[in-house]
Amino acid sequence: MIDFGQLLTVGISQLIGPSAIFFALLALGLNIHFGYTGLLNFGQIGFALVGAYGMGISVANYGAPLWLGVLIGMACGVVMALVLGIPTLRLRADYLAIVTIAASEILRLVTRSTSQTEFTGGTQGLTGFGDSFAALNPFTQPSYTILGLEIRGPDLWAILMGWTVVALCVLLTWLLVRSPWGRVIKAIREDEDAARALGKNVFAYKMQALALGGVFGALGGIVLALATQSLTPDFYSPPQTFFAYAALILGGAGRVLGPVIGAMLFWFLLSVADAFLRQATAGENPLLPFISSQDVGAIRFVLVGLFLGLMMVFRPQGIFGRRREVLGDGR
């Protein structure tokens, strides 16, 4: 028998959990890049890596206060945007895509290198940077029950702070896209030659958009690192960027709340599919005897991928998106 109550509980816990927060922030950054400016960034996870490790190394290795570590992590996102954007943003979109995905993988390999163990922790990762964050936790009980969900005190603190950061980023995005700056980057997305003909410095606006979206990605890495109290380099792999793109497309590119709703739904669907398959393949008389329990982790992505594929056929603009937002040339 399938326990639908458990499926719902698992899905809701992921709907508001640290993973949804992390990918919401990554997708918000990609929305600035791709949804509003038309920039193809395939290395958003690299911005999360430099943000998380910038914060973690400055706090754990150099004893910086947490607030300074967070600022350093955000600054690392800006520096990465400058390093990648200066040589590529004057060229076609595919150059930025290639450079960003290559840079993110290079950063991951360098971070996990055994030669960097004393600095980054190597393959073992980095810890010891979240003590001050944990000390600020006002939820002193071991666990709390909220709407039928049992949440540990430290997790509740991380979730509350994480969604606060998401809300601030959403508010900033809303203010910016309604400003003259927002109208310019949308004009660049539609036709950068026309924007240039009107006297706009297209390169400067692209660089600003790349840096802002990179800071959102860096914040995602920082929030997740503080929630898990650890940094593992192999987590920051290229597929994470495409999960963020899936969340963006699911919610709707070019819409302020689209990335957030998309990230929540993506992890809800993924967790429910995982829980369903594990129940359906368990026991002596499983509901799906032709599926091995060892294949559940892969098949859940197949199911979610089929759902996204159908959505691209019938509603390519996403749940909240507008169709014209996905018809740009993406230069």
C-alpha positions in Angstrom: 0.0 0.0 0.0 1.1 3.5 -0.8 1.1 5.8 2.2 -0.1 9.1 0.6 0.2 10.9 3.9 3.9 10.2 4.0 4.3 11.3 0.4 2.6 14.6 1.2 4.7 15.1 4.3 8.0 14.3 2.5 6.9 16.7 -0.4 6.0 19.6 1.9 9.3 19.2 3.9 11.2 19.6 0.7 9.0 22.3 -0.5 10.3 24.7 2.2 13.6 23.0 2.9 17.2 24.1 2.4 17.4 22.5 -1.1 14.4 24.6 -2.3 16.0 27.7 -0.8 19.4 27.0 -2.5 17.9 26.4 -5.9 15.5 29.4 -5.6 18.5 31.7 -5.1 20.4 30.0 -8.0 17.3 30.4 -10.2 16.8 34.0 -9.2 20.3 34.7 -10.4 19.7 32.8 -13.6 16.5 34.8 -14.1 18.5 38.0 -14.0 21.0 36.5 -16.5 18.8 34.6 -18.9 15.2 35.6 -18.1 15.8 39.4 -18.2 19.1 40.0 -20.0 19.4 37.0 -22.3 22.8 35.8 -21.0 23.5 32.1 -21.2 25.2 31.2 -17.9 25.8 27.5 -17.7 28.1 27.8 -14.6 25.8 29.3 -11.9 27.0 26.6 -9.5 30.5 28.1 -9.8 29.1 31.3 -8.3 27.6 29.3 -5.4 31.0 27.5 -4.9 33.0 30.7 -4.7 30.4 32.3 -2.4 30.3 29.4 0.0 34.1 28.8 0.0 34.8 32.5 0.2 32.7 32.7 3.3 33.9 29.4 4.8 37.6 29.9 4.2 37.6 33.4 5.6 35.7 32.3 8.8 37.3 28.9 9.4 40.8 29.6 8.3 41.3 33.3 9.1 38.9 33.8 11.9 36.8 36.5 10.2 33.4 37.2 11.8 30.5 35.7 10.0 29.1 38.9 8.7 32.4 39.7 7.1 32.7 36.2 5.7 29.3 36.6 4.0 30.4 39.9 2.5 33.6 38.2 1.2 31.6 35.4 -0.3 29.3 37.9 -2.1 32.4 39.8 -3.3 33.8 36.6 -4.7 30.7 36.3 -6.8 31.3 39.8 -8.2 34.9 39.0 -8.9 34.0 35.8 -10.7 31.5 37.7 -12.8 34.2 40.3 -13.8 36.8 37.7 -14.6 34.3 35.7 -16.8 32.4 38.6 -18.2 35.1 41.0 -19.4 36.5 38.7 -22.1 33.2 37.2 -23.2 30.3 39.6 -23.0 31.3 41.5 -26.1 31.0 38.2 -28.0 28.1 35.9 -28.8 26.1 34.2 -26.1 27.6 30.7 -26.7 31.1 32.0 -25.6 29.7 33.0 -22.2 28.0 29.6 -21.9 31.2 27.7 -22.6 33.4 29.8 -20.4 31.0 29.7 -17.4 30.5 25.9 -17.4 34.3 25.4 -17.9 35.2 27.8 -15.1 32.7 26.2 -12.6 34.2 22.8 -13.2 37.8 24.1 -13.0 36.9 25.7 -9.6 35.4 22.4 -8.4 38.5 20.4 -9.4 40.9 22.9 -7.8 38.8 23.0 -4.6 38.8 19.2 -4.2 42.5 18.9 -5.1 44.6 17.1 -2.4 47.2 19.9 -2.8 44.5 22.3 -1.4 43.6 20.2 1.6 45.0 22.6 4.2 43.2 25.6 2.5 39.9 24.2 1.2 39.7 20.9 3.0 40.2 19.0 -0.3 37.8 16.1 -0.9 37.0 16.0 2.8 35.4 19.4 2.7 35.4 22.3 5.1 33.7 22.7 8.5 34.0 24.9 11.5 32.6 28.1 9.9 29.0 28.0 11.1 29.4 28.1 14.9 28.4 31.8 15.2 25.4 31.2 13.0 24.3 28.3 15.2 24.9 30.4 18.3 22.3 32.9 17.0 19.6 30.2 16.8 16.6 31.4 18.9 14.9 28.0 18.6 16.3 26.1 21.6 14.0 23.1 21.6 15.2 19.9 19.9 12.2 20.0 17.5 9.1 21.9 16.6 5.8 20.7 15.0 4.5 23.1 12.4 1.4 22.2 10.3 2.1 18.6 11.1 5.7 18.7 10.2 8.4 18.0 12.8 11.3 20.3 12.2 14.6 20.3 14.2 15.4 23.6 15.9 18.6 24.2 13.9 16.9 23.4 10.6 14.0 25.8 11.5 16.5 28.6 12.1 18.3 27.9 8.8 15.0 27.7 6.9 13.8 31.0 8.4 17.0 32.8 7.6 17.1 31.2 4.1 13.6 32.3 3.1 14.3 35.8 4.5 17.3 36.0 2.1 15.1 34.7 -0.8 12.4 37.3 0.1 15.0 40.1 0.1 16.4 39.0 -3.3 12.9 38.8 -4.8 12.2 42.3 -3.5 15.4 43.7 -5.0 14.6 42.0 -8.3 11.1 43.4 -8.3 12.4 46.9 -7.7 15.1 46.6 -10.3 13.0 45.3 -13.2 10.5 48.1 -12.7 13.3 50.7 -12.8 14.9 52.2 -15.9 17.8 49.7 -15.4 15.4 46.8 -15.7 13.8 48.2 -18.9 17.3 48.5 -20.4 18.3 44.9 -19.7 15.0 43.7 -21.1 15.6 45.7 -24.2 19.1 44.2 -24.5 17.5 40.7 -24.3 15.1 41.6 -27.1 17.6 43.3 -29.4 20.9 44.5 -28.1 21.7 46.3 -31.4 18.6 48.5 -31.0 19.6 49.2 -27.4 23.1 50.1 -28.5 21.7 52.4 -31.2 19.8 54.2 -28.5 23.0 55.1 -26.8 23.0 52.4 -24.1 26.3 50.9 -23.0 25.3 47.3 -23.6 28.5 45.8 -22.3 28.2 47.7 -19.0 24.6 46.6 -18.5 25.4 43.0 -19.2 28.3 43.1 -16.8 26.0 44.5 -14.1 23.4 41.9 -14.7 26.1 39.1 -14.6 27.5 40.4 -11.3 24.0 40.7 -9.7 23.0 37.3 -10.7 26.3 35.9 -9.6 25.8 37.5 -6.1 22.4 35.8 -5.9 24.2 32.5 -6.7 26.9 33.2 -4.2 24.2 33.8 -1.6 22.7 30.5 -2.4 26.0 28.8 -1.7 26.4 30.7 1.6 22.9 29.9 2.8 23.2 26.2 2.0 26.7 26.0 3.7 25.3 27.6 6.9 22.3 25.3 6.8 24.3 22.1 6.4 27.3 23.4 8.5 29.7 21.9 5.9 31.2 22.4 2.5 31.8 19.5 0.1 33.4 20.3 -3.3 31.8 17.5 -5.2 28.3 18.8 -4.5 29.1 21.8 -6.7 28.9 19.9 -10.0 27.5 21.1 -13.4 24.1 19.3 -13.1 23.2 21.6 -10.2 23.1 24.5 -12.6 20.7 22.6 -14.9 18.5 21.8 -11.9 18.3 25.5 -11.3 17.4 26.1 -15.0 14.7 23.4 -14.6 13.3 25.4 -11.7 13.5 28.6 -13.6 11.7 27.1 -16.7 9.1 25.4 -14.5 8.2 28.6 -12.7 8.6 30.9 -15.7 11.6 32.9 -16.9 11.3 36.7 -16.8 8.9 36.7 -13.9 9.9 37.8 -10.4 8.4 34.9 -8.5 8.8 32.3 -11.2 12.2 31.0 -10.0 11.1 30.7 -6.4 7.8 28.8 -7.2 9.7 26.7 -9.7 12.3 25.7 -7.2 9.7 24.7 -4.6 7.7 22.7 -7.1 10.8 21.0 -8.6 11.9 19.7 -5.2 8.3 18.8 -4.2 7.9 16.7 -7.4 11.4 15.1 -7.0 10.9 14.2 -3.4 7.4 12.8 -3.9 8.6 10.8 -6.9 11.4 9.4 -4.8 9.2 8.5 -1.9 6.6 6.9 -4.1 9.1 4.8 -5.9 10.7 3.6 -2.7 7.3 2.6 -1.3 6.3 1.0 -4.6 9.5 -1.1 -4.8 9.6 -2.2 -1.1 8.3 -5.3 0.6 7.8 -8.9 -0.6 5.0 -8.0 -3.1 6.0 -4.6 -4.4 3.6 -2.5 -6.5 6.4 -2.1 -9.2 8.3 -5.4 -9.2 10.0 -4.6 -12.4 11.9 -1.6 -10.8 14.9 -2.3 -8.6 15.1 -0.2 -5.4 18.7 0.6 -6.4 17.4 2.4 -9.5 15.0 4.7 -7.7 17.5 7.6 -7.5 17.8 7.6 -11.3 14.2 6.9 -12.2 12.9 9.8 -10.1 14.8 12.2 -12.4 13.3 10.4 -15.4 9.7 11.0 -14.1 10.4 14.6 -13.3 12.1 15.0 -16.7 9.0 13.6 -18.5 6.9 16.1 -16.6 9.1 18.9 -17.7 9.2 17.7 -21.3 5.4 17.6 -21.4 5.3 21.1 -19.9 7.7 22.4 -22.6 5.3 21.1 -25.2 2.1 22.5 -23.8 3.3 25.5 -21.8 6.9 26.4 -22.7 6.7 29.7 -20.8 6.3 27.9 -17.5 3.6 28.2 -14.9 3.7 32.0 -14.4 5.7 33.0 -17.5 4.5 34.9 -20.5 5.1 33.2 -23.9 6.9 36.2 -25.4 9.5 36.0 -22.6 10.8 32.7 -24.1 10.9 33.9 -27.7 14.0 36.2 -27.5 17.1 35.4 -29.4 19.2 35.0 -26.2 22.2 37.0 -27.5 
